[in-house]
Structures are given as structure tokens and as C-alpha cells.
């Protein structure tokens, strides 16, 4: 069979004007309106089990409509990012489905008003078993829901009170450019670069190039810090208002509820990571030694300690990932083959295509898609493995009912990291000691960024929201001081908090989606720990597959309990960190063996 290197989106549509999309919109409008007419009038589902089952069955069916159009347009936008017609189509589709969502919003809000005695009855009902966790989530969170009109107002204002601020700053930054040094063969020459390009140059192996890039980044961030001050304060205030209206007890309450976990789990995980910041400090000390410098500048944290000359074509990457999956599970291989031969992966960069990589699974009945920007680097192989992990998770979860087809952010990165780690091990087997040292350092650096840096970011968010709520408006200097404090807490003394680095919060977009960052840490740590279980007992892969096949029919804690993992136990989180510590020890030994330190 021939590898397909571009998406085949025929299962979704044939173009933005595909008549199927118009037909589906008509169907959505009709079905949503009928649902609202029926169940706004007939309130028997508030106390009658059979009536509730009928309403939920219909709700599950109609909310699956419309995903093909939204998915198709979104994917086309990724590979034709400057196409105005696509941008207009996307906006029009989003507005339509947002309006339709309002038509049936009453249903979930009304479910939240069910009396306690009926709640207990419904949650123990065999007939409603499929909807058990869906209902439990609504009942548990009902106290934080507002009236239908109030919820509608909050949804309408979210764009102007939050989204527009965020997109404004991101757009302004994206339009910035400066003349900086770039490599032209073996020479450095000045060339105008965009902000994103300049950021990537701060990691360049040539010191002159990265230093000039860092200066430009600092200039741009300093220029936009006054604007970011207004933007960030507005986002902080908007969140405070929303939280107060809903009665949340702490600033990260909304995020924790959306991740279907509790304070104890998040506090335990972030506490263990914070207590292990020494791992990051030791890593940066080793990196400074390998780069023959007393201290790393703030922007030099991700500078590679060398170049790996080995290359992996896409075909080689595909073979390596297949070899890896064959060692793990046959069903994983079947899903993988469907992806690579079925036109479900868009592989190479090209004009108009956005950077980065992702896996997307929105609609229960729609295919899973992956985007790459493969340029034959070894890390492109691990990226393929990472996104295929997501694809495996998204495919196996289709064993659930549509209403439970989702992945809480807290666990969304487990399958991806799980598969990536195995491929990393396989790649390591084929490298020389010199290349293994380079790849190990890159791997540990990625772990430090995903775990320590993100938890330091979470700690920053906790403090900044608390200070704002206590003091009111915060100056850019105040924000910068708090930011630098938390960055230094994990970097240690081997990284300088040089002038200008205090403004790097300005472009860190995750802070505009509050408390999202801790989920990066949880995903990698959970993947590390689960992989260690499989190493100890290969039969544990069945438990891993159970995890990947379970969407939101259980909470993450219930699911982990069912496969013998206690995520409230600090020792469990420590075991995930110990995996990285072991790799760091091994890497130090390798560096000494090679005479690098």
C-alpha cells in the first residue's frame, strides 16, 4: 500500500459550498427546534426515568450533528491559512452553531435543577447507566450554573471581554518584525524576520544569531508590555467577575471542574513537581557545562548541545513508529495503518500551511486527523509518534457512547507521551554515544519544559490571580516581578534572569486560558508512570488500553482507580519524575564518558 501524505477529507465534505453542509444545517435547525419545543413543554424528565432516557437519547443524537462542516473548514484553514473565503466560512459556521447551541442550552441547565431524591434514583438506574457520569457531572456542578439568560449573556460577552483582547495582542505580535542575524551558509547576515521566526532563532546554536534574536524579542515585548498590561488586567478582571457570579472558591476552580478532577489531585501533583524543581536546576547546570559557559542566558535554555546529523525521511519515521507499536499492541498497529494509508495525515510543510503538529478528533462519527510539518529531523519521528498516540486514544474512545466521546485535558497528553517515549527508546538504540547525549539532553529539556516550567507557570498564575483579587489593577512591573520569581524558582542559578526576560509573560498565550498549563505536567508524568508499570508487567498494557478506550464515562480518578493507580498519592507522581531523574543520571555518565564535563 502507498503512504498518503496529504489529507483526504472526502469523508467530511468536498468544499466549503458542499450542499451536504447546507442540508446538515437545515437538519440541525429543525432537530434543535423540535427538541426545545418538546422538552421545554414536557418536564417529565425531571422525575421520570423513562422520559429522561428518551430526552438524553435524543440530545446525544442531535448534538453529534454539524461536526463535519466545522471539522472540514478547520482542517482546510490549517493548510490554506491565508484563504479569505475559508476565514469567512469558518466565522459563518461558528456563528450558526453558537446560535443553535443556545436553542438547547436550557436542557443541561434544567437537568441541574432535578431534586436530590430523583438525582439519587437516576444515578443508580441501570437504564441510565450510559449517562451516569454525564448526569453526575451536571448534578455536582449545578451550584455553579446560572440561569439560561445569564448563561447566554456570559457566552455572548466571552468574545468581547476575553477573546478579542487575547486575539488583538496575538495579532499585533505576529505582525512585528526586526532585522536580526541569520545564517547564510557559514556566514551571519542581517535579515528581517517575523516575531515567530525571531523567537525560534533565540535557540540557535550560533551565539551571535541567538543573542541578536533575544535582543529583538526583548525590544518587541517591552514595546507591547503596556498594551499587554491592559489586556492581561482585563482578562484577570473578566475571570474574577465570572468566578464571583458562579461562586467558585478559588481562581483555578473552573479549570479543575472542566478537567473532572479535584483540588487534592492538582495540589498533590503540582506540589510534588514544585518540590522537585532541583531536577530542572541540575539539568540547566549540566547544559551550561556542556555549552562551556558559566551561566545560560534566559533565552538559551533550549539551545541544543550539538547537532544530530542523522536524518529520518518520512518513510523511515513511519517504519520506526510501526516497529515501536508492534512491540506494544496489535490494535495500535491497525489504527496506525489506517492513519498512514488512509489520507488521515498531512505530512509536509508547504506555502500557506501553518506550523506545528496536532491531532484532531471532534465528531464521534468522523475520522481522526493528524497534521505534521515533517522536515526529516529525528525529532520529527518522535512528533509522529506523539500525534499517533493521540490518534490511538481518539480512535479507541469511539468504543464509548457519543455523549462520553471526549478527553479531559488532565489526561489528554498521556497516550501521546506514552507512544513518544517508546519511539525515543528505539531511536536511541541506533545512535552513537555522541548523538545519544544530544538527544537525551533534548528529551530531558522537553520534560523540564512540560513539567517544571509549566508548573512554575501554574504557580505564577495562582499568585497573579490572588494578588489581582486582593489589590486590583496590576502594573506590568508587578506582573513581571512575580513572573520572574516563579521562573527563577525552577531554573535556579545556572540561568540568568537577564533584563527583558521579565516580560516573557507577554506572549505566553496559555496564561490567557487560565490554569491550562498544569495539564502538560500531568500528561507526561502519568505517561511515564504507566510506561514503568508496563515495563514491570507487560500484561499491564491491557489496563493501558482500557484507559485509552474510556472517555468521560468515568472521572479520571475513577478510571485510574479501576486500573490500580492512585493519583492522590504523592509517591505515584514522584515515580513519574524519578523516570526523568534516572535519564539525567544516565546522561551525566555519558557526558563524563565522552569527556564533555
C-alpha positions, -999 to 999 in steps of 0.1 A, spaced: 0 0 0 11 35 -7 17 61 20 -7 91 17 10 124 26 -20 148 23 -54 147 39 -83 130 22 -112 150 36 -139 134 14 -154 117 44 -162 153 57 -170 172 25 -159 183 -9 -156 221 -4 -170 249 17 -201 251 -5 -208 214 -3 -246 211 -4 -243 185 24 -233 212 48 -264 233 40 -285 202 44 -270 194 77 -275 230 89 -312 227 80 -314 194 98 -297 209 129 -321 239 130 -351 216 126 -339 190 152 -328 215 178 -360 235 175 -381 203 178 -361 192 208 -366 226 225 -404 226 218 -408 190 231 -388 192 263 -394 228 274 -431 219 275 -427 183 287 -408 185 320 -415 149 329 -378 141 325 -372 159 358 -387 130 377 -395 101 353 -367 77 344 -380 66 310 -388 102 300 -352 112 309 -338 83 290 -357 94 259 -346 130 262 -310 121 267 -310 97 237 -323 125 215 -299 150 230 -270 127 223 -280 122 187 -287 158 178 -255 172 194 -235 150 171 -249 168 141 -228 195 123 -193 183 132 -184 175 96 -187 211 84 -168 226 114 -140 199 112 -137 203 74 -133 241 75 -109 240 104 -86 215 87 -87 234 54 -78 266 73 -46 248 86 -33 242 52 -47 273 35 -42 298 63 -44 329 42 -76 319 23 -101 347 30 -131 326 17 -122 299 43 -119 325 70 -154 338 62 -168 303 60 -153 295 94 -168 326 110 -202 320 95 -203 283 106 -192 292 141 -219 318 145 -245 295 132 -237 266 156 -233 290 185 -268 303 179 -281 267 177 -263 258 209 -283 285 226 -316 268 215 -309 237 235 -288 253 263 -319 251 286 -317 213 288 -285 209 307 -294 239 329 -328 223 337 -311 189 345 -292 208 372 -325 216 389 -336 180 394 -345 173 430 -319 154 451 -342 124 456 -345 120 419 -308 126 413 -300 97 435 -326 75 417 -313 84 383 -276 78 392 -284 43 404 -306 35 374 -294 6 351 -314 21 323 -295 54 325 -261 37 330 -246 52 298 -255 87 311 -244 81 347 -212 103 346 -227 129 323 -256 134 348 -233 132 379 -212 160 364 -243 182 359 -256 175 394 -223 181 411 -217 213 392 -252 226 392 -245 250 420 -221 269 397 -246 273 368 -266 304 363 -300 310 347 -305 303 310 -304 341 302 -274 347 323 -255 318 307 -264 332 273 -251 367 283 -218 352 295 -214 332 263 -221 364 242 -197 385 261 -168 360 262 -155 372 229 -155 409 236 -145 406 272 -118 380 267 -113 366 232 -109 400 214 -83 412 239 -63 380 235 -65 379 197 -56 416 195 -23 412 213 -15 379 195 -22 396 161 -1 427 170 28 405 180 25 383 149 29 414 127 61 426 143 94 421 125 130 432 131 164 429 113 184 402 130 213 379 122 206 347 104 229 321 89 238 323 52 259 292 47 287 297 72 283 334 75 259 355 96 239 381 76 212 406 87 177 397 75 142 409 85 123 382 104 88 379 119 83 377 156 77 339 154 109 335 134 129 356 158 117 335 187 129 303 171 163 320 165 168 325 202 176 288 204 201 289 175 235 272 180 253 303 168 256 327 197 257 358 176 224 348 160 206 339 192 219 369 211 206 393 184 173 375 183 169 377 221 176 415 219 149 418 193 124 397 213 131 419 244 126 451 224 93 438 210 80 426 243 90 458 261 72 478 234 40 458 238 42 454 276 20 485 283 -7 471 259 -3 436 275 -8 452 309 -42 464 299 -50 432 281 -40 409 310 -57 430 336 -89 429 316 -87 391 313 -80 388 351 -109 411 359 -133 393 335 -124 360 351 -129 374 386 -164 386 376 -173 353 361 -159 333 391 -178 355 416 -210 352 397 -207 314 397 -194 311 433 -161 294 426 -140 291 457 -105 297 441 -92 310 407 -84 276 392 -118 261 403 -133 264 368 -104 246 352 -104 218 377 -141 212 373 -137 211 335 -109 185 339 -133 165 361 -108 162 390 -105 178 424 -83 202 443 -65 174 461 -52 158 429 -40 191 414 -24 203 447 -6 170 452 7 168 416 19 205 415 33 202 450 54 172 441 67 189 409 75 221 428 94 201 454 114 185 426 125 218 409 161 207 417 159 183 388 155 213 364 183 232 381 206 202 378 197 199 341 205 235 334 238 232 353 247 202 331 237 221 300 258 251 309 288 228 314 282 211 280 279 245 263 311 257 281 295 287 298 293 296 334 256 305 331 229 303 305 210 334 295 173 332 299 167 326 262 194 299 260 175 273 280 166 254 248 198 258 228 208 223 217 242 210 230 250 197 195 236 187 162 224 152 152 235 146 117 213 115 113 181 122 93 148 104 91 128 105 59 90 103 65 92 67 52 119 59 78 98 76 105 68 56 96 88 24 98 103 32 132 69 41 147 54 9 133 82 -12 148 75 5 181 38 -1 180 43 -37 170 62 -42 203 32 -28 222 -1 -39 208 -16 -52 175 -47 -29 177 -24 1 179 -8 -11 147 -42 -14 129 -52 21 139 -18 34 128 -20 17 93 -54 32 89 -40 67 95 -9 65 73 -26 48 43 -60 64 46 -51 100 39 -55 110 76 -21 126 80 -9 158 63 28 154 63 50 181 47 52 219 52 42 240 22 32 275 14 1 286 33 3 257 58 5 265 94 34 253 115 34 228 143 16 195 147 -17 183 161 -42 155 162 -79 163 159 -109 143 168 -141 162 172 -171 143 158 -178 108 171 -186 95 136 -159 115 118 -123 102 111 -94 112 132 -68 135 115 -32 144 122 -11 173 109 27 173 108 54 195 93 79 168 87 114 180 76 135 148 81 147 156 116 150 129 141 126 148 163 100 146 135 99 109 142 90 114 178 65 141 168 48 115 145 47 90 174 33 117 198 4 126 174 -3 89 166 -6 84 204 -34 110 203 -50 93 173 -49 59 190 -66 75 220 -92 93 199 -100 61 179 -102 37 209 -125 62 227 -151 56 200 -159 24 219 -178 47 242 -213 62 236 -212 95 217 -221 115 248 -189 102 265 -166 108 235 -143 133 250 -109 136 267 -104 158 298 -73 180 294 -59 165 326 -54 131 307 -52 143 271 -15 141 268 -10 106 282 -14 85 251 8 109 231 36 109 256 32 71 261 39 63 225 66 90 221 86 76 249 87 42 233 99 56 200 125 76 218 139 44 232 140 28 198 158 58 182 183 58 210 193 23 201 206 33 167 226 64 177 262 69 186 271 79 221 277 115 209 242 117 193 226 99 222 239 126 245 224 153 223 191 135 220 189 127 258 196 164 266 168 174 242 145 148 257 152 160 293 148 196 283 114 188 268 104 171 301 117 201 321 96 224 299 65 203 300 66 196 337 87 220 357 83 251 336 45 246 332 40 241 370 61 272 376 37 289 352 8 275 371 23 288 404 27 322 388 -10 321 377 -21 312 412 -3 341 427 -11 366 400 -49 359 403 -48 361 441 -28 394 441 -52 409 415 -82 400 435 -66 414 467 -51 446 452 -69 453 419 -51 466 388 -15 453 384 12 472 367 34 455 341 63 458 365 43 440 392 34 412 368 70 410 356 84 407 391 60 379 400 67 361 367 105 363 372 102 350 407 85 318 396 107 313 366 138 316 388 122 291 413 126 263 388 156 274 367 180 280 396 213 299 395 226 284 363 201 305 343 202 343 345 170 363 347 185 389 324 170 423 317 140 419 294 131 383 305 106 397 330 84 405 300 82 370 286 47 365 302 35 390 275 35 364 247 28 333 268 -7 326 254 -16 299 278 -20 324 306 -50 337 287 -66 303 291 -62 303 329 -45 273 346 -44 252 314 -6 247 318 -7 222 347 -22 196 323 11 194 303 28 182 335 1 157 344 1 141 310 38 135 308 41 123 344 11 99 341 26 85 308 60 80 325 44 61 354 22 40 332 51 30 310 70 20 341 41 -3 350 42 -19 316 80 -25 319 74 -42 352 45 -62 339 39 -64 301 3 -76 307 -5 -42 322 -9 -30 286 -45 -43 288 -51 -17 316 -35 10 295 -58 1 266 -88 2 290 -77 37 299 -74 48 263 -108 33 255 -126 51 282 -138 87 275 -158 106 300 -180 77 313 -158 79 344 -139 106 361 -101 104 357 -98 94 394 -124 66 390 -107 54 358 -72 54 374 -86 36 405 -100 9 382 -66 2 367 -48 2 401 -34 38 401 -39 62 430 -34 97 416 -40 113 450 -8 96 462 23 118 460 45 87 456 28 80 423 37 114 409 72 111 423 76 79 403 70 98 371 96 123 380 121 96 390 120 83 354 134 117 343 159 117 371 172 83 360 176 96 324 195 127 337 219 104 358 225 83 327 231 114 306 256 128 331 275 95 330 275 96 292 288 132 292 317 121 315 325 91 294 328 114 263 349 139 282 323 166 279 323 175 316 
